Amino acid sequence: MQQIHLPTLGPRYWTALCLASIFGANMGDYFARNLGLGHVAGLPFLALAFAIVIVSERFDRAVHQAYYWVAIIIVRTAATNFADFACGDMKLPRVWVIAGLTALLAVALVVSWQLAWRRLSDQSEATDNVLCADTGYWMSMFIAGTLGTVIGDYCSHNLHLGDGGAAILLSPILGLLFLAARGGLLQSLWFYWLTVVTVRAAGTAVGDFVSGRGLLGLPLSTLITGALFIGLLIAWREPTPPKLVGVGT
């Protein structure tokens, strides 16, 4: 993605990503259950939607972040369904899926980011940017989303904590990561992705908890979390970086 369409790492970004994780968890379940697509039939539609976003983004010169956040929701929704397919439909042990996805994410990061840094080695503004949002980034985001979903479900089901208990366990862990990163650690590649995975895990537990029949139910929870996510992005505007002022006008 173009730099003019990427958010800046900061409180707004991480707050929006947390809400996107909850909303995406609900969206994945809504696709599978309420729309009757199951965990696999909806994936081609999500892949098509993602492709449309990526292609459209290349021709847009206006400064905004809509493409990035729409892509985040699509990838998060697909990751939820893929995780449920692997551990639910295929009945693969969650602990082995977690181990495999962790190894796969590590390989994807090493390969894709080395290639990205080599390609952008002459662009000083890009060398420290973990939000390059290229093909490797979105592959890693899908893997991280799937991994986080399985971890959240593992805490809920395998550890017998329930969705509420898993949310209570994972949310403070996420908070500790944010506290530890106050010195700029979130700019580190590995810490960034560790935090993304934890955001996905906590978001899965919270999303499943609030969408339970005893609380909001899935359709209403999806609507509310989506509205909160969009409302946050509209109400909390981040200043345009000086280097982007005038771009696309």
C-alpha positions as CSV (number, residue, x, y, z in Angstrom):
1,M,0.0,0.0,0.0
2,Q,1.0,3.6,-0.6
3,Q,2.4,5.5,2.4
4,I,-0.4,8.0,2.2
5,H,-2.9,5.3,3.0
6,L,-1.1,3.9,6.1
7,P,-1.9,4.9,9.7
8,T,0.8,6.0,12.2
9,L,1.8,3.7,15.0
10,G,0.4,5.1,18.2
11,P,-2.5,5.0,20.7
12,R,-5.1,5.5,18.0
13,Y,-3.7,2.7,15.8
14,W,-3.6,0.2,18.7
15,T,-7.0,1.1,20.0
16,A,-8.5,0.8,16.5
17,L,-6.7,-2.5,16.0
18,C,-8.2,-3.9,19.3
19,L,-11.7,-2.9,18.2
20,A,-11.0,-4.3,14.7
21,S,-10.0,-7.6,16.3
22,I,-13.3,-7.9,18.3
23,F,-15.3,-6.8,15.3
24,G,-13.5,-9.2,12.9
25,A,-14.0,-12.1,15.3
26,N,-17.8,-11.3,15.3
27,M,-17.7,-10.9,11.5
28,G,-16.1,-14.2,11.0
29,D,-18.7,-16.0,13.1
30,Y,-21.5,-14.0,11.4
31,F,-20.2,-15.1,7.9
32,A,-20.1,-18.7,9.0
33,R,-23.3,-19.0,11.0
34,N,-25.8,-16.3,10.1
35,L,-25.0,-16.1,6.4
36,G,-24.8,-19.9,6.3
37,L,-21.4,-19.9,4.4
38,G,-19.6,-22.1,6.9
39,H,-15.9,-21.7,7.6
40,V,-14.7,-22.3,4.0
41,A,-17.4,-21.1,1.5
42,G,-17.0,-17.5,2.5
43,L,-13.2,-17.4,2.1
44,P,-13.3,-16.9,-1.8
45,F,-15.6,-13.9,-1.3
46,L,-13.3,-12.4,1.3
47,A,-10.3,-13.0,-1.0
48,L,-12.1,-11.2,-3.8
49,A,-13.0,-8.3,-1.6
50,F,-9.4,-8.1,-0.4
51,A,-8.1,-8.1,-4.0
52,I,-10.5,-5.3,-4.9
53,V,-9.3,-3.2,-2.0
54,I,-5.6,-3.7,-2.9
55,V,-6.1,-3.0,-6.6
56,S,-8.3,0.1,-6.0
57,E,-5.8,1.5,-3.5
58,R,-3.1,1.7,-6.1
59,F,-5.1,4.2,-8.2
60,D,-6.2,6.4,-5.3
61,R,-3.9,9.4,-4.6
62,A,-6.1,10.9,-1.8
63,V,-4.6,10.9,1.7
64,H,-6.8,8.6,3.9
65,Q,-6.6,5.2,5.7
66,A,-9.8,3.6,4.5
67,Y,-8.1,0.9,2.4
68,Y,-5.8,-0.2,5.2
69,W,-8.6,-0.6,7.8
70,V,-11.0,-2.3,5.4
71,A,-8.2,-4.7,4.5
72,I,-7.6,-5.3,8.2
73,I,-11.2,-6.3,8.8
74,I,-11.3,-8.6,5.8
75,V,-8.1,-10.4,6.8
76,R,-9.3,-10.7,10.4
77,T,-12.6,-12.1,9.3
78,A,-10.9,-14.6,7.0
79,A,-8.4,-15.6,9.8
80,T,-11.3,-16.3,12.2
81,N,-13.0,-18.6,9.7
82,F,-9.7,-20.4,8.8
83,A,-8.8,-21.0,12.4
84,D,-12.3,-22.4,13.1
85,F,-12.0,-24.6,10.0
86,A,-8.6,-26.0,11.1
87,C,-9.5,-26.6,14.7
88,G,-13.3,-27.1,14.4
89,D,-14.1,-28.8,11.1
90,M,-10.7,-30.5,10.7
91,K,-10.4,-31.2,14.5
92,L,-6.7,-30.5,14.6
93,P,-5.3,-30.2,18.1
94,R,-5.1,-26.5,19.0
95,V,-1.7,-26.8,20.6
96,W,-0.2,-28.2,17.4
97,V,-1.9,-25.6,15.3
98,I,-0.5,-22.9,17.6
99,A,3.0,-24.4,17.3
100,G,2.8,-24.7,13.5
101,L,1.4,-21.2,13.0
102,T,4.0,-19.7,15.3
103,A,6.8,-21.3,13.2
104,L,5.1,-20.2,10.0
105,L,4.8,-16.6,11.2
106,A,8.4,-16.5,12.2
107,V,9.5,-17.7,8.7
108,A,7.1,-15.3,7.0
109,L,8.5,-12.4,8.9
110,V,12.2,-13.3,8.3
111,V,11.7,-13.8,4.6
112,S,9.2,-11.0,3.7
113,W,10.9,-8.3,5.9
114,Q,14.4,-9.1,4.7
115,L,13.1,-8.8,1.1
116,A,11.2,-5.6,2.0
117,W,14.2,-3.9,3.7
118,R,16.5,-4.9,0.8
119,R,14.0,-3.4,-1.7
120,L,13.6,-0.2,0.4
121,S,17.2,0.2,1.5
122,D,17.5,3.5,-0.3
123,Q,14.4,5.0,1.3
124,S,15.4,6.1,4.8
125,E,11.8,6.8,5.8
126,A,10.8,3.2,5.2
127,T,13.6,1.3,6.9
128,D,12.2,1.4,10.4
129,N,8.5,1.2,9.4
130,V,6.9,-2.1,10.3
131,L,3.7,-1.0,8.5
132,C,5.0,-1.5,5.0
133,A,1.7,-3.2,4.1
134,D,3.1,-5.2,1.2
135,T,2.3,-8.8,0.2
136,G,4.5,-10.2,3.0
137,Y,2.8,-7.9,5.6
138,W,-0.7,-9.1,4.7
139,M,0.4,-12.7,4.6
140,S,1.9,-12.2,8.1
141,M,-1.3,-10.4,9.3
142,F,-3.4,-13.4,8.1
143,I,-1.1,-15.9,9.9
144,A,-1.0,-13.7,13.0
145,G,-4.8,-13.4,13.0
146,T,-5.3,-17.1,12.7
147,L,-2.7,-17.8,15.4
148,G,-4.4,-15.3,17.7
149,T,-7.8,-16.8,17.1
150,V,-6.6,-20.3,18.0
151,I,-4.8,-19.0,21.1
152,G,-8.0,-17.2,22.2
153,D,-10.1,-20.4,21.6
154,Y,-7.4,-22.5,23.4
155,C,-7.8,-20.3,26.5
156,S,-11.6,-20.5,26.3
157,H,-12.0,-24.2,25.6
158,N,-8.8,-26.2,26.3
159,L,-8.1,-24.3,29.5
160,H,-11.8,-24.4,30.4
161,L,-11.8,-20.7,31.2
162,G,-14.8,-19.9,29.1
163,D,-14.9,-16.8,26.9
164,G,-15.2,-14.4,29.8
165,G,-12.3,-16.1,31.7
166,A,-10.1,-16.0,28.6
167,A,-10.9,-12.3,28.1
168,I,-9.9,-11.7,31.7
169,L,-6.7,-13.6,31.3
170,L,-5.6,-12.2,27.9
171,S,-6.6,-8.5,28.2
172,P,-4.2,-7.8,31.1
173,I,-1.4,-9.6,29.2
174,L,-2.1,-7.2,26.3
175,G,-2.0,-4.3,28.7
176,L,1.4,-5.4,30.0
177,L,2.7,-5.5,26.5
178,F,1.6,-1.9,25.9
179,L,3.2,-0.8,29.2
180,A,6.4,-2.5,28.3
181,A,6.4,-0.8,24.9
182,R,6.2,2.8,26.2
183,G,9.8,3.4,25.2
184,G,9.2,2.7,21.5
185,L,9.4,-1.1,21.6
186,L,6.4,-1.4,19.3
187,Q,8.6,-0.1,16.5
188,S,10.5,-3.4,16.8
189,L,9.5,-5.9,14.2
190,W,9.2,-8.9,16.6
191,F,7.5,-7.0,19.4
192,Y,5.0,-5.5,16.9
193,W,3.9,-8.9,15.7
194,L,3.9,-10.3,19.3
195,T,1.5,-7.5,20.2
196,V,-0.6,-8.1,17.0
197,V,-1.0,-11.8,17.9
198,T,-2.0,-10.9,21.5
199,V,-4.5,-8.3,20.2
200,R,-6.0,-11.0,18.1
201,A,-6.2,-13.5,20.9
202,A,-7.8,-11.1,23.4
203,G,-10.1,-9.8,20.6
204,T,-11.3,-13.4,20.0
205,A,-12.1,-14.0,23.6
206,V,-13.8,-10.6,24.1
207,G,-15.7,-10.9,20.8
208,D,-17.0,-14.4,21.6
209,F,-17.9,-13.3,25.1
210,V,-20.0,-10.2,24.1
211,S,-21.7,-12.0,21.2
212,G,-22.8,-14.9,23.5
213,R,-26.5,-15.5,23.9
214,G,-26.4,-14.3,27.5
215,L,-25.3,-10.9,26.3
216,L,-25.7,-9.2,23.0
217,G,-26.0,-12.1,20.6
218,L,-24.0,-12.4,17.4
219,P,-25.9,-10.1,15.0
220,L,-26.2,-7.2,17.5
221,S,-22.6,-7.6,18.8
222,T,-21.3,-7.5,15.2
223,L,-23.3,-4.3,14.5
224,I,-22.2,-2.6,17.7
225,T,-18.6,-3.5,17.5
226,G,-18.5,-2.5,13.9
227,A,-20.1,0.9,14.7
228,L,-17.6,1.5,17.6
229,F,-14.7,0.7,15.3
230,I,-15.9,3.0,12.5
231,G,-16.9,5.7,15.0
232,L,-13.4,5.6,16.6
233,L,-11.7,6.1,13.3
234,I,-14.0,9.0,12.4
235,A,-13.9,10.7,15.8
236,W,-10.2,10.2,16.6
237,R,-8.4,11.8,13.7
238,E,-4.6,11.7,13.6
239,P,-2.7,14.7,12.2
240,T,-1.4,14.4,8.6
241,P,2.4,14.0,8.6
242,P,4.0,17.1,7.2
243,K,5.6,15.2,4.3
244,L,2.1,14.1,3.2
245,V,0.4,17.5,3.3
246,G,-0.7,18.4,-0.2
247,V,-0.3,14.9,-1.6
248,G,-3.3,13.8,-3.6
249,T,-4.8,17.3,-3.7
